[in-house]
Amino acid sequence: MMNILFLCTGNSCRSQIAEGWARHIGGDSIVVQSAGIERHGQNPRAIAVMREAGVDITGQESISLSKEMLAAADLVVTVCGHADEHCPVLPAGVQKEHWPLDDPARATGAEAEIMDVFRASRDDIQRRVIGLLRNLGLKFE
C-alpha cells in the first residue's frame, strides 16, 4: 500500500489540508501522513474550510517530522519552499514531489478575505491531490 507523506514548515495548514483530502479521496487505498519541519498546531481556519467541504481534519495531529516517518514513506510531497529546501535526505527508493503553495496563514485583510484565501488554497490542494492519486494509478471515487 502506498504511503504518502505531506511535509510543510509547521504542519498547521497546507500539509494538514493535503492529508485530509488524501484520506478523504484515497480512502483505504493509501496510507497518508503529514508532518512539519517544526510543529505549529492545527490552524483553526484550515479546520473550518475543510469542514465546509465536508472533510473533518480535527482528528489529525500537528507533528514534527521523524526518521521513522521518512523511512515508512513511499512518496514525500513538500508543500512549501521552506520544507522543500530543508527536507532531509530521503532514504533510497523514496520519491519526492514539490508543490510550491502559498501559505494561507499569511493572508491579511478582513476575516472574509482571509477565509477566501483559505478556501482557494483548499480547492487548489484538492485538485493537486486528485491529480497525484490519478498519476499514481490509485483507484478512488
N, C-alpha and C positions, 0 to 999 in steps of 0.2 A: 504494500500500500504506500502510495506517495506521501511523503512528509514535507510540507511546505512551511517555512519559517519566514514571517514578515518582520523585518528589522527596521527600527526607526531610532531617533535620538533618545526620546523619553518614553516610548511605548504608551502614549496617552491619547493620541488622535488617529493619525493616518494608519499606523500598524494595527491599532485596535479595530478600526473600521474594516480594514482589509481582512483581518482574522474573522470578524463577524460575517462579512459577505462570503468568504470562502467556506466557512462552516455551514452557512445557510444554503448556499448554492450547491456546494460539493457533497454535503451530507456525509454519509458513511463511506464514500469512495476515497476519501483522503484524510490524512491527519494534518491538523493545522495548529500552528503555534504563532505567537508574536512575542517580541521582546524588544528591549531598548538597550542602547549603549549605557544609558542610565535609566533609572526608574522615576517617573514623574507622577504616577497615579492616573487614573482614567479621567478624561475631560468630560464634565457634565454635558456640554453641548454635543459632543460626539455621541454620547449615550442617547440624548434627546433626538437627534436627527436619525439615528438608526432605529429608534423606537417608532418614529414617524413612518419609516419604511417597513415596519413590521418585523424588525430584527432586534432581539434583546441581547445586548452585549454586557449586561450588568454582571453576569457570572464569570466574565473574563477577568484576568488579573493583569495589572501593570507590573511586569517583572524585568529584571536585568538579564541580559544575555549570559548564558553559561556555556562552558565547553561541551557539556552533555547535550544541550540543545543543538549545537552546531554538529556534533557527531551523529545525531539522530536524523538530521535534515537531509533530504534529497535535493532540495532547492531552497536557496535563500533569496528573498526578494527585498532589496533595500528600497525604502520608500521616501528617502530624503538624501540630499547630498552629504550631510554630515555622517550619517550611518554608512553610506557608500564609501566615503573616504576613510572611516575609522573601523570598517568591518575587519575583524581578524582574518588571518589566513585561514581559508576553508580547508577542511580535510579533503583528501583525494576523493574524487567522484562526486563531490557536492557542487551542483551548478549554482550560478548566481545570475540574477537579473536585476536591473536597476530601473526604478520608476522615479523620475525627478518631480515629486509632488510638492507643491507649495504647502506651507503649514497653515491650516485654517485658524489655529490658535493665535496667530499673529494678526488676524483681521481686526480692523478698527472701525469705529463708527457707532451708529445706533445699534441696539440689540437686534433689530430686524435685519439690518445689513450684515451683521456678523453671522447670524443664523443662515442667511442666504449663501454666504461663503462656505459655511459648513455643509449645507445641502449640495452645493456644486461639487465640493470635494467628495462627499459621499457618493454622488452619482458617477463621478469620474472613476472612483475606485471600483465601484460596482462593474462598470464597463471593462475595466482592466482585469478584474478577477475573472469575469466571464471569458474574456479573450485568453487569459492564461490557462484556464481549465480546458478550454477548447484546444488550444495548442498542445497541451499535454495529453490530449486524447481521452480525457476523463468523461465519463457519462454522467449527465445531470439533466434535470428538468428545467 
